[in-house]
Amino acid sequence: MAKTNDKTDRPDSGRTQKEKFNRSLRIFDYVWLYRWKFILSFIILTISSLVFLVLLQLPGEALNVISGKGKYDLTVSEIFTLLAVLLIIQAPLSFFRVRLQAEVSEKAMGSLRKDLYGKILHLQIPFFERTRVGEITSRITNDITQIQGVFSLTLAEFLRQLIILTGAIIFILITMTKLALVSLAIFPVVVVAAMFFGRYVRKMTKARQEQLATSNVIVEESLSSIATVKAYTNEEFERARYGHSIDETVRISLKTASARGLFSAFIVTVMFGSLFYIIYRAVLLVQAGALPEGDLFSFVIFTALIGGSIASLGNFYGEIVSALGASDRVVEILDSEETEGANAGAMEVLPQGSSSKTTATQAVDISTPAAVEGHIHYENVRFNYPTRPDVQVLKGINLKIKPGEKVALVGASGSGKSTIMKLLLRFYPISEGRITVDGKNIEDFDLHHFRENLALVPQEVLLFGGSIRENIAYGALGATEEAIREAAQKANALEFIEKFPEGFDTVVGDRGVQLSGGQRQRVAIARAILKDPAVLLLDEATSSLDAESERVVQEALNRLMEGRTSIIIAHRLATIREVDRIYVIENGQIVEQGTHEELSDIMGGAYSALARLQFQAE
């Protein structure tokens, strides 16, 4: 299976690294919704870090008091009493800081997850054709988890280490100026190195996330089609395919780890080599009587703090830039302009609770919600799929359907039948021509309310993993128990449902695997009955069923089609003998139209040839 390469199709493929970096910072908009708690947590963090620095200074001062060189008018007992008081103060500060940061990160990332999922739901069908489900799942899970880790822990620790580093440097500058200057000489070198390595680590981490998303795609596909995998005994092939992808992930991770390891080695060599030299100089000053023993003790502690802080800052910086890479991938979706049309009811994605009002774009005059009558007219409709712009699928389709009529589309696979139906559902924008419903261009309807008037019963029904009741109620979420039961009865589904011990509460399993094909079809029909649509779309709804199941399902379909405008795609011509009109599609064009009898009488016609083949075989 070839790996899908969609990078060139992405909306940000022409952006510079600086633009991507600036865009990734948009994630902070979600944290800013809780800015007062966020700011308060960092005020507490600052106070806590300063208290920590004072705590570390006190033992050295105690040594100075013992040797008679104390700087403050304090006894040893008073110093340790102060130390105990500061420890007591430190505990609640740490608790409230962690609690506030957890609240901000959980709520902010919760809002981000909801907005991201909502945005994905409103993206156009071509996005899902180009982007595999595993990659989308990886963005909602792995990427946001990585971002959340930064806001819940890494960012706070980064600032904490920065405060400790700054405070320690100020302390030794004031108390031990000569020694401090040697320490500060290495600081700019480390900062420049951190910036260089950080940029590289960010690039490699983003590559790792993308490769991991590819691995998730393989898992998603193989588990979704596990029956096919087992039927063709391709377990080892799938295992090898996943293993190869994971190996690539490991390779990228190790390459990233090597860069981080080199940075750590650089820090250890330069930083701690310098520290040992500085400590050596400090010992000489103590021997000469120019530095109290307590100050030497404090200096060792604070220089170790400086070295540890710089090393930690390098690691935390790497985690932050890695999260910015994940943020870039998430914001790429949030900023995507591939949402369904301006009047699709799709909302502009902004952080929940932001001051900007979230409103649907009013680019066209949206009609008020109203049930359509079902008068459908295709006017010279031409269409190319966005992913295949060089292939024209429909080549000037013209057809009319009156309210309440039953119309069938027949033709070979790939002739354009399903595309005609998808365009009515507004899954894709029409290349040329237009489709009108009740004399109005379908693009001028509010998409949400327009689709409320349509119901689709596909050939391959994939149910949700909940109960039968939940799957039927999906057609009308507020339906009563009585309405659900009546819909099941009309769909010829009530009998088999009541045979289950749990009845309507029976869990159908992932994609409905616990039910047979005929049972799934009848649940889908019950869902459509409950929706009570003005226009019914049947996409080869019985072609994959056995004769008995087809008979039961066809009875339910006939009941469903009563009084509704119906468009039927069928391979079995016996199921469409009674429709009002049949359109024969070949290579994206209508080549014949008429009733079953009229088309059957055309000698040498496409429909009559197809009918002879099927009915003779039967």
N, C-alpha and C positions, 0 to 999 in steps of 0.2 A: 504494500500500500504506500503510495507516494505521499511524502510529506507536503502538506499545503503550505505554500509560501505566499503570504498575504501582505508582506511588509510594504510592497510597492503600492498597494491599494489603500493603505491607511491614510487618514486625513492629515496626519502630521509628518508624512514622509519627507516633506521639504523643509522642516523646521531645523533651525540651528540648535546646538547644544545649549546655548544661553536661553533661547526661547523655551526649550523643553524644561530647563531648570526653573525658570520663572513660572511656567505653567504648573509645574509640580507643587509649587508653594501654595497653590489654591486650596490644598488640603487644609491649610491653617484656617481657612474660612469656617470650617466646621468646629474647630477648637475655639475660635473667636466667639462663637455663639455663647460659650460659657466662660467668657473672658474674665469676669470678676473672680470666679472660683479659681480659674487658671492663674491669674495674677496673684491672688491671695496665697496659693500654694507655693509660688516661687518667692513671695515675700517671706513666708515661713521657712522655706528652704534656705534663703539667705541668712536669716537670723540663726537657724540651726547650724549652718556651716560656720558662722562667726563664733558661736558658742563653742563649737568643736575646736576651733583654733585657740580660743582662750584656755580651754581644758588642757590642751597639749603644752601650753606655755607654763602652766602652774607647777608641774613636777620640777622643771628646771629652776624655777624661782625658789622652790623649797630647798633645793641643793645650795643655792646661793645664800639663803638665810642661815643654813647650817654652818657654812664656811664664813659667815659674817659679812657677806658682800650683797645682801639683798637690796633690791631697788625700791621696794615698797615697805611701808611701815606695817608689816604683817608678820605674825608668828607662823610656825609650821602648822599648828593646829588650825589657825584661822584659814590658812591656804587650803588645807584639805577639807575644811568645812565648806569653803566656797566651792571647791571642786564637787562636793556631794550635792550642793544646791543646784549647781549648773547641770549636773547629771539628771536631777529630778526634773528640771525645766526642759531638758533635751528630749525626754521620753514622750510627753504629749505633743511636742512640736513635730517629732518624727511621725507620730500616729496621724495627726491631722493633715500633714503634708501628703503622706501616702494615700490617705482616704480621699482627699480632694482631687489628687491627680488621677486616681482610679475612676472617680466619678466623671471627671471631665473626659478622660480617654474613652470610657465605655459608652457614654452618651453621645460623644462626638462621632465615634466610629459606628455606633448604632445608626445614627442619622445618615452617615455616609453609606453604609450597607443598604439602607432602605432607598436612598436616592439613586444609588448605582443600579440596584435591581429594578427600580421603577423606570429608569432610563433605558435599561436593556429591554424591558418589555415593550417600550414604545419605538424601538429601532425598527427599521424597515427589514423586510424579509431578505434582501440581498446581503445584509450584514451577517445574518445567520448562515447563509450559504457560503460566505467567505471565511467566517470565523467558526472554528469547531467548538463544540459545547465544553469540552475539557478545558480549553483555554479561558473561556468565559468564567467557568467555575473557579479556575485558579485565581482569577482577578478578584472575585468576590471573597474567596477564602484566604489563600496564601498572601496575596498582596496587602489586603487590608489588615490581616493579622500582623504582618511585618510593620506596617505603618502604626498600628496600635501599640506595638512594643516600644516604639520610639517615644510616643506621647505618654505612656504609662510609666516608663522607667528610664530609657536611654537619655532623653532630653534633660530630665531632672538630674540624672547623674552627671551628664556632661556639664551642666551649669554648676553643679555642686563642686566638681573637680576644678572648674574654672575659678570659682570663688576661693577655694582652698589654695589653689596655685597663686592667685593674686595676693591673698592675705599672707601666705607664707613668704612670698617675695618681699612684700612691704615690711613684714616683721624683721627679716634679716637685713634689709636695706637700712632700717632705722637703727637696729642694735649692733649689726656687724657689717658695716659698709664695705670694707675691703674684701671680705669673703663673698659678699653678695655680688659684687661686680664680676667675679670669676664665674659665678653660677649663671648670671644673666647673659654672659657672652654666648652660651650655647643655645639659648632659647630661640632666637630668630632662625637658626639653622634647622631646628626641629619643626618649627611652624611651616617653613617652606617645604620641607620634606613631607609633612603631613598633607599639605595641599596637593602635592604631586601624586602621592600614593592614593590619596582619597579619590581623586578624579579617576584614576585607573581602576580602583576597587569598585567604584560606582558603576562603571561601564561593564565590568566583568560580572558584578552581581545581577545587573539587569539581564545580561545574557543567560545567567544561571536560572533566573526566574522564568524566562521565556522557554528555556529548555525543559524545565520542570513542568511548565504548562503543557508542553508537547507530550511529556510522559503521562500527564493526567488525561490527555485526549485519548491515548492508547487504552488506558484503563476504562475510560468512559465508553469507548466504542466496543471493546471486546466484551465487557460485562453487559452492555445493552443488547448485544447480539450473541449472547452466550450459547443459545441453542444452535445457531449457525456454526459457531466455533467448534462445538462438540460434534455436530453432525459431520463436519468435514475433518474431524480429528486434527485440528490445527492448534491445540493447546500449546505444543512446544514452539510453534511458529510465533504465537502471540507472546509467549514467555520470552523468546529470543528478541522479538521486536521491542518489548518493554525493557528488557535487559540492556539492549544496545542504547536505548534512549537514556536510561539511568546511568550507564557508563559514560555517556557524553556529559551528563549533568555532573557526575563525579569529576570528570576531567576538568571541566570549567571551574568547579568548586576548588579543586586542588591548585589550579593555576591562580585563582584568587587568593587562596590560602598562602601560596608561595610569596605573592606580593605583600600580603599582610605580615608574613613571617620575616621577610627582608626588612620591612619597616620596624618590626619589633626588635630584630637583631641590631638595626641601626640605633634605635633608642637605647637598648641595653649597653651597647658599646660606647656610644658617645656620652650618654647621660650618666651612667653609673661610673664610667671611667673618670669623668670629670668630678663626680661627687666624691669618689675616694681621694682624688687629689686635693679637693677642697677640705675634706676632713683632715687630711695630713697637715695642711697649712694651719687648720684650726688648732690641732694638737700642739704644734710648734708655738702658737700664740699663748696657749695655756702654760706651757713650760716657761715662756718668757715673762709670765705674769700679766700679759696684756689682755687676757680674756678669762673671766671667771669660769669655774668648772660647771656651774649650772647653765651658763650660756652655751658652753660647748655641748652639753646634753640637749638643750633646746635646739641648737643649730643642727645637730645630727638628725633629730626628729623632723625638723622643718625642711631640711634638704632632702630627706627621704620622701617627705610628703610631696615636694616639688617634683622629684623624679617619678614617683608613682602617679601623680596627677597628669604629668605630661604623657606618660605611657598610656594611662587610661583614656586621656583625651584622644589619642590616636585611634584606639579601638572604638570608642564611642563615635568619633567622627566617621569612621568607616561604616558603622551601623546606620548613622543618620543619612549618609549619602546613598547607602543601599536602599533605605526606605524612600528616599527621594526618587530613586529609579522605579520602585513599585508605585509610588504616587503618580509618576508620569504616566504609567500604564493605566491607572484608574481614571485619572483626569482625561486621558485620551478618549475614553468612552463617555464620560460626563460632558465633554465638550463636543462630542460628535454631532454633526449636522445631519446625520442620516435618519433622523426621526421621521415618522410618517407625517404626511403633508401638514401645512400650516393650519388647516381646519380639521386635523385629525384628533383633536382633543389632547394631544401630547403636551405636557407641561414643560416649561423651561426648568431645568434642574438647578435649583439653588439650595443651599443648606437650609434645612427646616428651621424655622424660627427667625430667619434673617429679615432685615428690615425691608428688603425688596419684596414686593408682592409677586407671588407666583401665579401668573395668568397665562392662559392660552393665547397664542399669537392670533390676532384678528386680521389676517391678510386678505381674507375674502369674506363675503357676506355669508355667514353660516345660517342655514335654515333652522327654524325652530323644530324641536323634536316632534315628529309626526309619523304615523304609520304610512308606508307607501302602498300604493294600489298594486304595483307589480307590472306596469307597462315598461318593458325593457327594449331599448333600441341600440344596436351596435352600428355605428356609422363609419365605414371605411377604416376600420381599426387595423393598425399595423403595430407590430411589437417586436423588440429585440430584448432578450434578457440582459441586464446590466453586466453580468459576469461573462456574457458571450455577445458582445456588441456587433460582431461580424456576421452573426447568423440571424436572419429574419425568420421568426417563428410564425407570426401571423402576417398575411399579405393581403390586406384589404377586406376584412370580414364585415359583411353587412347582413344583419338579421333582425327580425322584429318578433317580440313575444308579447301577446296580449295578457291582461290580468286574468289569472285563473287557468291559463293554457299550460299544457304539458308538452315540453319540447325535448327531443333527444338529440344528442350529438354522437355520431358514430364515425369510426375511421380507425386506421392503423395506429399503433403506438407511435408517439412522436409527431403526430399530424397537427397537434395544437389544441386538442379538445380541452384538456385540463387547464391550459393557459387561458382559454376563453373564460373559464370559470374563475380563475385566480384574478383576472383583471376586473371582473365584476365585484369581487371581494376587496378590490383595491390593494392587493398585495404588492403590486408594482405600478409605476406610472406608465401611462400609455405613450408609445413613441409617436404615433400619428393617429388622427381621427378622434372620436369621442364615444363614450357610452352614456346614454341618458336613461333615467328612471323616472317615469311619469313626466317626461318632457324636460327634465332638469339634469344637467351634467352631474354625474356622480361625484366629481371633484368639488362641487359646491355644497354637498351635504356635509354636516358634521359626521366625521368618520365613525365615532362611537355609536351615535344614534342610527346611522345608516346601517351598520352591521347588525344592530339589534333587530332589523327587519329581515335578516337573512339567517339561514341555518344550513350547515354543511354536514352531510353524512358521508364520510370518506370510505374508500375501499378497505384500507387498513386502519382499524379503530385502535388507538392507543389510549386506554383509560388511565385515569389517575390512580395512584396506589391506595386510595381510601376505600370507603364502603360503596356498595351499589347505590345507596341513597344519595351519597355525596356526588357520585358521578352523574346521576339523573338530574339532581338539583342544580348542577352546573349550568343547565339551560335557563334556569330562572332561580337565582340565589335566594329569593325570598319566598319560594313556593311552600305551600302547606303540605302536610303529610298526605292529605286527601288528594291533592293535585298530583303529587309524585306517584301515588298509587294508581290513580286514573291514567296517567301517562304510561306507566308500565303495562297496564292492562291493554291499552290501545296498541302498544308496541308488541303485543304477544309475549311479553317478558314476565308477567306476573306469575304465571304457572311455575316456571323454573326457579324464580326468586323465592317463592314460598316453600319450595322443596328443600332449600338450604336451612340448616338448623337456626342460623342467625337471621334469616330472611333478608330484609333490606340493609341490615347491619353487616352483611357478609363482606369481608375485605377481599377485594379483587386481586390484590398483589401488584407488583411492579408492572405497569403498562397493561394490567388486566390479564396477566398470564393464568390466573386461576379459573378463568372462564373460557369456554370454547369460542371459536370464531363467530358462530351464529348467535351465541349469547351476548358477545360484545357488541355485535351489530344491533341487536335489539335494545341494549342499554343505550347505545348512541341514538337510535330512533326515538326512544322514550325521552331522551334529553332534548331532541329536536321538537318533539310534540309539546313538551313542557314550555319551550321557548315560544311556541305559537307564531312562527315567522310568516311574513307575507310572501317571501320568496324562498323556495327550497332548492338546494343544490345537492344532487346525488352523484357522487363520483364512483361509478362502478361498485355500488354498494353491495351487490350480491355475487360478483364474479368469482370470489374465492371460496364460496360456500358449496357444500354438497347439496344434492337435489332436495332433500327434506328440509334442511335449514333454509335453503333458498325459497322454498314454498312458504314457510312460516314468515320469513323476513319480508318477502314480496307482499304478502297480505298486509303486514304492518305498514309497509311503504305506501301501498295503495290507499290505506286509510289516512296516512299522513298527508298525501298529496291532494286529498279532496279539498277543492275550493282554493287551492294555492297555485301561484305561478311556480312551475317546477321546471328545472333544467336537469336533464339526466344524461350522464355519460354511461354508455353501456357497450359491452362487448357481446353479450348474449341478446340477440335480437328478439328472442321470444318474450323478453320482459318489457319490450317497448312497442308491441304491436298496436296497443290501444292509445298511444299518445296522439296529440293533435297534429304534430309536425315533426319530421325527422330531417336533420341537416347532416349531410355526409361531408366530412372534412378530409382533404388530402393536401399534404404539403402546405399547411397554413391557409388553405382556401376552401370555400364552400363550392363543391362541384355538383351537388344535387340537393334538392329539398322537396318534401312532400310527405304524404302519409305512407304507411307501410304498404298498402295496396298499390298506390300510385308508383312508388319507387320499385316495387317488385315487378311491375309490368314493363319497366324500361329494359328492353332487350340489350344486353351488353353493358348495362349500367353498373356502376361501382356497388350500389346497394344490392341489386339483384344477384350479382355474382357472390357477394358476401352471404346473402340469405341462402342461396342454393348450397353453399359449402356447409353452413351451420345446420340447416334443417335436414339435409341428406345425412349428415353425420349423426344426427339425433334419431 
